[in-house]
C-alpha cells in the first residue's frame, strides 16, 4: 500500500516538473556598436590607428585579407534577433579608403551593457544619500 502511494506521489512530482514554465533566456548583445556619427568621422587617407581610435578594435580581422576590418553587431532577446548589422572598413596599404554597409537608424543608440532588460522601479536598490 505504501509503495503504491509513494509511486503515485512520485508520478505527480515528475508530471508537475514537466509543467514548469520555460527557461529564462537572456538578452545577448554581441559585437561592435557602430553609429552613423562614427562613420561620418572617417575620412579618406586616415591610418589604421586613427580608424581604430574612432571605431574601436574590429570584431574580426581576417588573416587572409589584411586590408579589411569587419564590424558586426547583433542583439538577441529571447532567441529573436532584434537588431543586426555589418560594416566593413577597407584599407589600401594601411590607409583608409572606404566602408561598406549600413547602420540602422534607431530612436535611441545602443549603450554598452544594454544586455540588461528594461529596469523596473521595484527591482532597483535605494542608494543612501549623504544627507
DSSP file (Angstrom, degrees, kcal/mol; ACC not computed):
  #  RESIDUE AA STRUCTURE BP1 BP2  ACC     N-H-->O    O-->H-N    N-H-->O    O-->H-N    TCO  KAPPA ALPHA  PHI   PSI    X-CA   Y-CA   Z-CA
    1    1 A X     >        0   0    0      0, 0.0     4,-2.1     0, 0.0     5,-0.2   0.000 360.0 360.0 360.0 -45.3    0.0    0.0    0.0
    2    2 A X  H  >  +     0   0    0      1,-0.2     4,-2.6     2,-0.2     5,-0.2   0.859 360.0  56.5 -66.1 -32.9    2.8    2.4    0.9
    3    3 A X  H  > S+     0   0    0      2,-0.2     4,-2.3     1,-0.2    -1,-0.2   0.891 106.9  49.2 -64.7 -39.5    4.6    1.5   -2.3
    4    4 A X  H  > S+     0   0    0      2,-0.2     4,-2.7     1,-0.2     5,-0.2   0.928 112.2  47.3 -64.7 -45.9    1.5    2.5   -4.4
    5    5 A X  H  X S+     0   0    0     -4,-2.1     4,-2.7     1,-0.2     5,-0.2   0.922 113.3  48.8 -62.5 -43.8    1.1    5.8   -2.6
    6    6 A X  H  X S+     0   0    0     -4,-2.6     4,-2.4     1,-0.2    -1,-0.2   0.898 112.2  48.9 -63.0 -40.8    4.8    6.5   -3.0
    7    7 A X  H  X S+     0   0    0     -4,-2.3     4,-2.2     2,-0.2    -2,-0.2   0.908 112.2  48.0 -65.8 -42.4    4.7    5.6   -6.7
    8    8 A X  H  X S+     0   0    0     -4,-2.7     4,-2.4     2,-0.2    -2,-0.2   0.925 113.1  47.8 -64.6 -45.1    1.6    7.8   -7.3
    9    9 A X  H  X S+     0   0    0     -4,-2.7     4,-2.2     1,-0.2    -2,-0.2   0.912 111.9  49.8 -62.6 -42.3    3.3   10.8   -5.4
   10   10 A X  H  X S+     0   0    0     -4,-2.4     4,-2.2    -5,-0.2    -1,-0.2   0.886 109.8  51.6 -63.8 -38.5    6.5   10.3   -7.4
   11   11 A X  H  X S+     0   0    0     -4,-2.2     4,-2.4     2,-0.2    -2,-0.2   0.913 109.6  49.2 -63.3 -43.7    4.5   10.3  -10.6
   12   12 A X  H  X S+     0   0    0     -4,-2.4     4,-2.6     2,-0.2    -2,-0.2   0.887 110.4  51.2 -63.1 -38.8    2.7   13.5   -9.7
   13   13 A X  H  X S+     0   0    0     -4,-2.2     4,-1.7     2,-0.2    -2,-0.2   0.923 111.5  46.8 -65.0 -43.4    6.0   15.1   -8.9
   14   14 A X  H  X S+     0   0    0     -4,-2.2     4,-1.0     2,-0.2    -2,-0.2   0.901 114.0  47.6 -65.9 -40.4    7.5   14.1  -12.2
   15   15 A X  H  X S+     0   0    0     -4,-2.4     4,-0.6     1,-0.2     3,-0.5   0.904 111.7  49.8 -67.3 -41.0    4.5   15.3  -14.2
   16   16 A X  H >< S+     0   0    0     -4,-2.6     3,-0.7     1,-0.2    -1,-0.2   0.821 104.0  60.0 -69.0 -28.7    4.4   18.6  -12.4
   17   17 A X  H >< S+     0   0    0     -4,-1.7     3,-1.0     1,-0.2    -1,-0.2   0.809 100.5  56.3 -67.1 -28.3    8.1   19.1  -13.1
   18   18 A X  H 3< S+     0   0    0     -4,-1.0    -1,-0.2    -3,-0.5    -2,-0.2   0.693 100.1  59.2 -75.7 -18.0    7.3   19.0  -16.8
   19   19 A X  T << S+     0   0    0     -3,-0.7    -1,-0.2    -4,-0.6    -2,-0.2   0.288  74.4 124.8 -96.0  11.5    4.8   21.8  -16.5
   20   20 A X  S <  S-     0   0    0     -3,-1.0     3,-0.1     1,-0.1    -3,-0.0  -0.461  73.0 -97.1 -66.7 141.1    7.3   24.3  -15.1
   21   21 A X        -     0   0    0      1,-0.1    -1,-0.1    -2,-0.1     3,-0.1  -0.062  55.0 -75.2 -56.0 163.9    7.4   27.5  -17.3
   22   22 A X        -     0   0    0      1,-0.1     2,-0.1    -3,-0.1    -1,-0.1  -0.092  57.1 -88.7 -60.5 159.7   10.1   27.8  -19.9
   23   23 A X        -     0   0    0      1,-0.1     2,-0.2    -3,-0.1    -1,-0.1  -0.445  47.8-104.6 -68.6 140.0   13.7   28.5  -19.0
   24   24 A X        -     0   0    0     -2,-0.1     2,-0.5    -3,-0.1    -1,-0.1  -0.493  34.6-150.5 -67.6 131.5   14.5   32.2  -18.8
   25   25 A X        -     0   0    0     -2,-0.2    53,-0.2    -3,-0.1     2,-0.0  -0.917  11.3-132.4-110.0 129.0   16.5   33.3  -21.9
   26   26 A X        -     0   0    0     -2,-0.5    52,-0.6    51,-0.1     2,-0.5  -0.309  19.9-108.6 -76.1 157.1   18.9   36.2  -21.5
   27   27 A X  E     -A   77   0A   0     88,-0.5     2,-0.5    50,-0.2    50,-0.2  -0.766  37.9-155.6 -80.8 129.2   19.3   39.2  -23.8
   28   28 A X  E     -A   76   0A   0     48,-2.6    48,-2.9    -2,-0.5     2,-0.5  -0.942  13.4-173.8-117.7 122.8   22.6   38.7  -25.7
   29   29 A X  E     +A   75   0A   0     -2,-0.5     2,-0.4    46,-0.2    46,-0.2  -0.966  14.4 172.8-115.0 121.5   24.5   41.6  -27.2
   30   30 A X  E     +A   74   0A   0     44,-2.6    44,-2.4    -2,-0.5     2,-0.2  -0.976  33.6  15.7-132.9 143.3   27.5   40.7  -29.3
   31   31 A X  E    S-A   73   0A   0     -2,-0.4     2,-0.4    42,-0.2    42,-0.3  -0.592  91.0 -31.4 106.8-163.0   29.9   42.6  -31.5
   32   32 A X        -     0   0    0     40,-2.4     2,-0.6    -2,-0.2    -2,-0.1  -0.830  48.5-132.7-101.6 132.3   30.9   46.2  -32.0
   33   33 A X        -     0   0    0     -2,-0.4     2,-0.4    22,-0.1    -2,-0.1  -0.767  30.3-177.0 -82.5 120.7   28.4   49.1  -31.6
   34   34 A X        -     0   0    0     -2,-0.6     2,-0.3    37,-0.1    76,-0.1  -0.980   4.6-166.6-122.3 130.9   28.8   51.4  -34.6
   35   35 A X     >  -     0   0    0     -2,-0.4     4,-1.6     1,-0.1     3,-0.2  -0.734  34.5-114.6-112.1 164.1   26.9   54.6  -35.0
   36   36 A X  H  > S+     0   0    0     -2,-0.3     4,-2.1     1,-0.2     5,-0.2   0.849 116.5  59.9 -64.9 -33.3   26.3   56.8  -38.0
   37   37 A X  H  > S+     0   0    0      1,-0.2     4,-1.1     2,-0.2    -1,-0.2   0.891 103.3  51.2 -60.7 -39.5   28.3   59.6  -36.2
   38   38 A X  H  > S+     0   0    0      1,-0.2     4,-0.6     2,-0.2     3,-0.5   0.917 110.0  48.6 -64.4 -42.7   31.3   57.3  -36.1
   39   39 A X  H >< S+     0   0    0     -4,-1.6     3,-0.7     1,-0.2    -1,-0.2   0.853 107.4  55.6 -67.1 -33.4   31.1   56.5  -39.8
   40   40 A X  H 3< S+     0   0    0     -4,-2.1    -1,-0.2     1,-0.2    -2,-0.2   0.753 100.8  59.9 -70.4 -23.4   30.8   60.2  -40.6
   41   41 A X  H 3< S+     0   0    0     -4,-1.1     2,-0.3    -3,-0.5    -1,-0.2   0.689  82.3 101.4 -77.0 -18.0   34.1   60.9  -38.8
   42   42 A X    <<  -     0   0    0     -3,-0.7     2,-0.4    -4,-0.6    57,-0.1  -0.512  54.4-171.7 -71.8 130.4   36.0   58.6  -41.1
   43   43 A X    >   -     0   0    0     -2,-0.3     3,-1.6    55,-0.0    53,-0.2  -0.961  31.0-102.2-123.8 141.0   38.0   60.5  -43.7
   44   44 A X  T 3  S+     0   0    0     -2,-0.4    53,-0.2     1,-0.2    54,-0.0  -0.362 107.3  36.3 -60.3 135.1   39.8   59.0  -46.7
   45   45 A X  T 3  S+     0   0    0     51,-2.3    -1,-0.2     1,-0.3    52,-0.1   0.355  81.6 138.2 101.8  -4.2   43.6   58.9  -46.0
   46   46 A X    <   -     0   0    0     -3,-1.6    50,-3.6    50,-0.2    -1,-0.3  -0.393  53.1-117.7 -71.3 151.7   43.4   58.0  -42.3
   47   47 A X  B  >  -B   95   0A   0     48,-0.2     4,-2.2     1,-0.1    48,-0.2  -0.393  26.3-106.7 -81.9 167.0   45.7   55.5  -40.9
   48   48 A X  H  > S+     0   0    0     46,-1.0     4,-2.5     1,-0.2     5,-0.2   0.858 121.5  55.6 -62.0 -34.6   44.5   52.2  -39.4
   49   49 A X  H  > S+     0   0    0      2,-0.2     4,-1.6     1,-0.2    -1,-0.2   0.900 107.4  48.1 -65.8 -40.5   45.4   53.6  -35.9
   50   50 A X  H  > S+     0   0    0      2,-0.2     4,-1.6     1,-0.2    -2,-0.2   0.896 112.1  49.5 -66.7 -39.9   43.2   56.6  -36.5
   51   51 A X  H  X S+     0   0    0     -4,-2.2     4,-3.2     1,-0.2     5,-0.4   0.913 109.5  51.5 -65.0 -41.9   40.3   54.5  -37.7
   52   52 A X  H  X S+     0   0    0     -4,-2.5     4,-1.9     1,-0.2    -1,-0.2   0.832 106.1  56.0 -63.9 -32.2   40.7   52.2  -34.6
   53   53 A X  H  < S+     0   0    0     -4,-1.6    -1,-0.2     2,-0.2    -2,-0.2   0.900 116.5  35.3 -65.5 -40.5   40.6   55.3  -32.4
   54   54 A X  H  < S+     0   0    0     -4,-1.6    -2,-0.2     1,-0.1    -3,-0.1   0.928 131.8  27.6 -77.8 -47.8   37.2   56.3  -33.9
   55   55 A X  H  < S-     0   0    0     -4,-3.2    -3,-0.2     1,-0.2    -2,-0.2   0.689 101.8-127.6 -92.0 -21.0   35.7   52.9  -34.4
   56   56 A X     <  -     0   0    0     -4,-1.9    -1,-0.2    -5,-0.4     2,-0.2  -0.281  51.7 -39.3  89.6 172.9   37.3   50.7  -31.8
   57   57 A X  S    S-     0   0    0     -2,-0.1     2,-0.0     1,-0.1    12,-0.0  -0.514  72.7-110.2 -73.2 140.3   39.1   47.5  -32.5
   58   58 A X        -     0   0    0     -2,-0.2    13,-0.2     1,-0.1     3,-0.1  -0.308  10.8-130.5 -72.1 153.5   37.3   45.4  -35.0
   59   59 A X  S    S+     0   0    0     11,-0.8     2,-0.4     1,-0.2    12,-0.2   0.887  93.6  27.0 -66.4 -39.9   35.5   42.2  -34.1
   60   60 A X  E     -C   70   0A   0     10,-1.6    10,-1.9     2,-0.0     2,-0.5  -0.987  56.4-177.8-131.9 132.5   37.2   40.3  -36.9
   61   61 A X  E     -C   69   0A   0     -2,-0.4     2,-0.3     8,-0.2     8,-0.1  -0.978  27.5-138.4-122.9 115.6   40.5   40.8  -38.7
   62   62 A X        -     0   0    0      6,-0.6     6,-0.2    -2,-0.5     3,-0.1  -0.553   2.8-149.4 -75.1 130.9   40.9   38.2  -41.4
   63   63 A X  S    S+     0   0    0     -2,-0.3     3,-0.2     1,-0.2    -1,-0.2   0.702 100.6  49.2 -70.5 -16.3   44.5   36.8  -41.6
   64   64 A X  S    S+     0   0    0      1,-0.2     2,-0.5     2,-0.0    -1,-0.2   0.724 114.3  42.7 -92.8 -24.5   43.9   36.4  -45.4
   65   65 A X    >   +     0   0    0      1,-0.1     3,-1.1     3,-0.1    -3,-0.5  -0.791  60.7 171.7-125.7  87.8   42.6   39.9  -46.0
   66   66 A X  T 3  S+     0   0    0     -2,-0.5    -1,-0.1     1,-0.3    -3,-0.1   0.668  74.5  64.0 -70.6 -17.3   44.7   42.4  -44.1
   67   67 A X  T 3  S+     0   0    0     23,-0.1    24,-2.7    24,-0.1     2,-0.4   0.132  94.2  70.7 -95.9  21.0   43.1   45.4  -45.9
   68   68 A X  E <   - D   0  90A   0     -3,-1.1    -6,-0.6    22,-0.2     2,-0.4  -0.992  54.2-170.9-142.1 131.3   39.6   44.7  -44.4
   69   69 A X  E     -CD  61  89A   0     20,-2.6    20,-3.1    -2,-0.4     2,-0.5  -0.974  14.4-151.3-117.4 135.8   38.1   45.1  -41.0
   70   70 A X  E     -CD  60  88A   0    -10,-1.9   -10,-1.6    -2,-0.4   -11,-0.8  -0.919   8.2-168.5-112.0 129.5   34.7   43.8  -40.2
   71   71 A X  E     + D   0  87A   0     16,-3.1    16,-2.7    -2,-0.5     2,-0.3  -0.962  15.5 177.0-114.8 112.5   32.4   45.3  -37.5
   72   72 A X  E     - D   0  86A   0     -2,-0.6   -40,-2.4    14,-0.2     2,-0.3  -0.869   6.5-176.0-116.4 150.7   29.4   43.1  -36.8
   73   73 A X  E     +AD  31  85A   0     12,-2.1    12,-2.1    -2,-0.3     2,-0.3  -0.988   5.0 174.0-146.5 135.2   26.7   43.6  -34.2
   74   74 A X  E     -AD  30  84A   0    -44,-2.4   -44,-2.6    -2,-0.3     2,-0.5  -0.997  11.5-165.5-139.1 144.3   23.7   41.5  -33.1
   75   75 A X  E     -AD  29  83A   0      8,-2.5     7,-2.9    -2,-0.3     8,-1.4  -0.980  12.9-174.2-128.6 117.3   21.2   42.0  -30.3
   76   76 A X  E     -AD  28  81A   0    -48,-2.9   -48,-2.6    -2,-0.5     2,-0.5  -0.935   9.6-169.7-115.6 133.4   19.0   39.0  -29.4
   77   77 A X  E >  S-AD  27  80A   0      3,-2.6     3,-1.0    -2,-0.4   -50,-0.2  -0.970  77.3 -24.1-121.0 114.4   16.2   39.0  -27.0
   78   78 A X  T 3  S-     0   0    0    -52,-0.6    -1,-0.1    -2,-0.5   -51,-0.1   0.929 127.7 -45.3  50.6  57.4   14.9   35.5  -26.1
   79   79 A X  T 3  S+     0   0    0    -53,-0.4     2,-0.5     1,-0.2    -1,-0.3   0.597 116.3 111.6  66.5  15.2   16.0   33.8  -29.3
   80   80 A X  E <   -D   77   0A   0     -3,-1.0    -3,-2.6     0, 0.0     2,-0.7  -0.979  68.8-130.6-120.1 124.7   14.8   36.6  -31.5
   81   81 A X  E     +D   76   0A   0     -2,-0.5    -5,-0.3    -5,-0.2     3,-0.1  -0.630  28.3 176.3 -75.3 112.8   17.3   38.8  -33.4
   82   82 A X  E     +     0   0A   0     -7,-2.9     2,-0.3    -2,-0.7    -1,-0.2   0.867  67.2   7.8 -84.8 -41.4   16.1   42.4  -32.6
   83   83 A X  E     +D   75   0A   0     -8,-1.4    -8,-2.5     2,-0.0     2,-0.3  -0.999  63.9 166.7-146.1 139.3   19.0   44.2  -34.4
   84   84 A X  E     +D   74   0A   0     -2,-0.3     2,-0.3   -10,-0.2   -10,-0.2  -0.961   6.6 157.6-153.6 133.7   21.8   43.1  -36.7
   85   85 A X  E     -D   73   0A   0    -12,-2.1   -12,-2.1    -2,-0.3     2,-0.4  -0.986  21.3-152.1-153.1 163.6   24.2   44.9  -38.9
   86   86 A X  E     -D   72   0A   0     16,-0.4    16,-0.6    -2,-0.3     2,-0.4  -0.996   8.4-175.6-140.7 129.7   27.6   44.6  -40.6
   87   87 A X  E     -DE  71 101A   0    -16,-2.7   -16,-3.1    -2,-0.4     2,-0.5  -0.997   9.1-159.6-127.0 129.6   30.1   47.3  -41.6
   88   88 A X  E     -DE  70 100A   0     12,-3.0    12,-2.5    -2,-0.4     2,-0.5  -0.938   4.0-156.4-111.6 130.0   33.3   46.5  -43.5
   89   89 A X  E     -DE  69  99A   0    -20,-3.1   -20,-2.6    -2,-0.5     2,-0.4  -0.898  12.0-154.8-105.9 131.0   36.2   49.0  -43.4
   90   90 A X  E     -DE  68  98A   0      8,-3.0     7,-2.6    -2,-0.5     8,-0.9  -0.866  10.2-173.0-114.4 142.6   38.6   48.9  -46.3
   91   91 A X  E     - E   0  96A   0    -24,-2.7     2,-0.4    -2,-0.4     5,-0.2  -0.888  16.3-153.4-126.6 156.6   42.3   50.0  -46.4
   92   92 A X  E >  S- E   0  95A   0      3,-2.6     3,-0.7    -2,-0.3    -2,-0.0  -0.948  89.3 -17.3-130.4 111.7   44.9   50.2  -49.1
   93   93 A X  T 3  S-     0   0    0     -2,-0.4     3,-0.1     1,-0.2    -1,-0.1   0.916 129.9 -52.7  55.2  46.4   48.4   49.9  -47.8
   94   94 A X  T 3  S+     0   0    0      1,-0.2   -46,-1.0   -47,-0.1     2,-0.4   0.652 115.3 118.2  65.4  20.0   47.1   50.6  -44.2
   95   95 A X  E <  S-BE  47  92A   0     -3,-0.7    -3,-2.6   -48,-0.2   -48,-0.2  -0.973  71.1-112.5-116.7 129.7   45.4   53.8  -45.4
   96   96 A X  E     + E   0  91A   0    -50,-3.6   -51,-2.3    -2,-0.4    -5,-0.2  -0.332  40.9 164.9 -62.7 134.2   41.6   54.1  -45.1
   97   97 A X  E     -     0   0A   0     -7,-2.6     2,-0.3     1,-0.4    -6,-0.2   0.730  54.8 -39.1-115.3 -51.0   39.7   54.2  -48.4
   98   98 A X  E     - E   0  90A   0     -8,-0.9    -8,-3.0   -55,-0.1    -1,-0.4  -0.975  45.1-125.5-165.7 173.6   36.0   53.5  -47.8
   99   99 A X  E     - E   0  89A   0     -2,-0.3     2,-0.4   -10,-0.2   -10,-0.2  -0.934  12.5-153.8-130.1 158.2   33.4   51.5  -45.9
  100  100 A X  E     + E   0  88A   0    -12,-2.5   -12,-3.0    -2,-0.3     2,-0.2  -0.980  51.2  52.1-129.4 144.0   30.5   49.3  -47.0
  101  101 A X  E     - E   0  87A   0     -2,-0.4     2,-0.4   -14,-0.2   -14,-0.2  -0.482  66.7-102.7 119.7 169.3   27.4   48.5  -45.0
  102  102 A X        -     0   0    0    -16,-0.6     2,-0.5    -2,-0.2   -16,-0.4  -0.956  10.7-142.5-131.9 148.9   24.7   50.4  -43.2
  103  103 A X        -     0   0    0     -2,-0.4   -18,-0.1   -18,-0.1   -68,-0.0  -0.957  33.7-119.5-107.0 125.2   23.9   51.1  -39.6
  104  104 A X        -     0   0    0     -2,-0.5     2,-0.3     1,-0.1   -68,-0.1  -0.346  26.3-114.1 -66.3 143.5   20.1   51.0  -39.0
  105  105 A X        -     0   0    0    -70,-0.1     2,-0.3     4,-0.0    -1,-0.1  -0.567  40.1-177.9 -74.8 138.0   18.5   54.2  -37.7
  106  106 A X        -     0   0    0     -2,-0.3     3,-0.2     1,-0.1     4,-0.0  -0.965  37.4-126.2-137.4 155.4   17.2   53.9  -34.2
  107  107 A X  S    S+     0   0    0     -2,-0.3     2,-0.4     1,-0.3    -1,-0.1   0.873 103.6  20.3 -67.7 -36.8   15.4   56.3  -31.9
  108  108 A X  S    S-     0   0    0     -3,-0.1    -1,-0.3     3,-0.0     3,-0.1  -0.996  87.4-123.0-134.4 131.7   18.0   55.7  -29.2
  109  109 A X        -     0   0    0     -2,-0.4   -74,-0.1    -3,-0.2    -4,-0.0  -0.285  37.9 -94.3 -69.4 156.3   21.5   54.4  -29.8
  110  110 A X        -     0   0    0    -76,-0.1     2,-0.3     1,-0.0    -1,-0.1  -0.352  36.2-148.9 -66.7 148.9   22.8   51.3  -28.0
  111  111 A X    >   -     0   0    0     -3,-0.1     3,-1.0    -2,-0.0     2,-0.1  -0.861  31.0 -92.6-112.3 154.3   24.6   51.8  -24.9
  112  112 A X  T 3  S+     0   0    0     -2,-0.3    -1,-0.0     1,-0.3     0, 0.0  -0.431 114.8  25.0 -61.4 142.2   27.3   49.5  -23.7
  113  113 A X  T >  S+     0   0    0      1,-0.1     3,-1.1    -2,-0.1    -1,-0.3   0.820  71.6 147.1  69.3  34.7   25.8   46.8  -21.4
  114  114 A X  T <   +     0   0    0     -3,-1.0    -2,-0.1     1,-0.2    -1,-0.1   0.503  46.6  97.7 -73.1  -1.4   22.3   47.1  -23.0
  115  115 A X  T 3   +     0   0    0    -86,-0.1   -88,-0.5     2,-0.0     2,-0.3   0.726  60.6  93.7 -62.2 -19.8   22.1   43.4  -22.2
  116  116 A X  S <  S-     0   0    0     -3,-1.1     3,-0.1     1,-0.1   -90,-0.0  -0.552  83.4-119.5 -73.4 137.6   20.2   44.3  -19.1
  117  117 A X        -     0   0    0     -2,-0.3    -1,-0.1     1,-0.2     3,-0.1  -0.171  50.7 -64.0 -67.0 168.4   16.4   44.3  -19.6
  118  118 A X        -     0   0    0      1,-0.1     2,-0.2    -4,-0.0    -1,-0.2  -0.326  63.9-113.8 -55.1 132.7   14.4   47.5  -19.0
  119  119 A X        -     0   0    0     -3,-0.1     2,-0.4     2,-0.0    -1,-0.1  -0.497  25.9-149.6 -75.6 136.5   14.8   48.4  -15.4
  120  120 A X    >   -     0   0    0     -2,-0.2     3,-1.4     1,-0.1     4,-0.5  -0.813  19.3-125.0-102.9 147.7   11.6   48.2  -13.3
  121  121 A X  G >  S+     0   0    0     -2,-0.4     3,-1.0     1,-0.3    -1,-0.1   0.855 109.3  55.6 -60.7 -35.7   11.2   50.5  -10.3
  122  122 A X  G 3  S+     0   0    0      1,-0.2    -1,-0.3    -3,-0.0    -3,-0.0   0.615 104.7  54.0 -75.7 -10.0   10.6   47.6   -7.9
  123  123 A X  G <  S+     0   0    0     -3,-1.4     2,-0.3     2,-0.1    -1,-0.2   0.483  87.3  98.6-100.9  -3.3   13.9   46.0   -8.9
  124  124 A X    <   -     0   0    0     -3,-1.0     2,-0.3    -4,-0.5    -3,-0.0  -0.606  69.3-130.5 -86.1 144.3   16.1   49.0   -8.2
  125  125 A X        -     0   0    0     -2,-0.3     2,-0.5     1,-0.0    -2,-0.1  -0.691  22.6-116.0 -89.6 145.6   18.0   49.3   -4.9
  126  126 A X        -     0   0    0     -2,-0.3     2,-0.5     1,-0.0    -1,-0.0  -0.696  24.2-145.0 -81.4 128.3   17.8   52.6   -3.0
  127  127 A X        -     0   0    0     -2,-0.5     2,-0.0     1,-0.0    -1,-0.0  -0.829  21.9-119.3 -93.4 125.9   21.2   54.3   -2.8
  128  128 A X        -     0   0    0     -2,-0.5     2,-0.2     1,-0.1    -1,-0.0  -0.358  26.9-133.8 -65.4 142.7   21.7   56.1    0.5
  129  129 A X        -     0   0    0      1,-0.1    -1,-0.1    -2,-0.0     0, 0.0  -0.512  14.3-120.4 -92.5 165.5   22.2   59.8    0.3
  130  130 A X              0   0    0      1,-0.2    -1,-0.1    -2,-0.2    -2,-0.1   0.546 360.0 360.0 -81.0  -7.3   24.9   61.8    2.1
  131  131 A X              0   0    0      0, 0.0    -1,-0.2     0, 0.0    -3,-0.0   0.489 360.0 360.0 -71.4 360.0   22.3   64.0    3.9
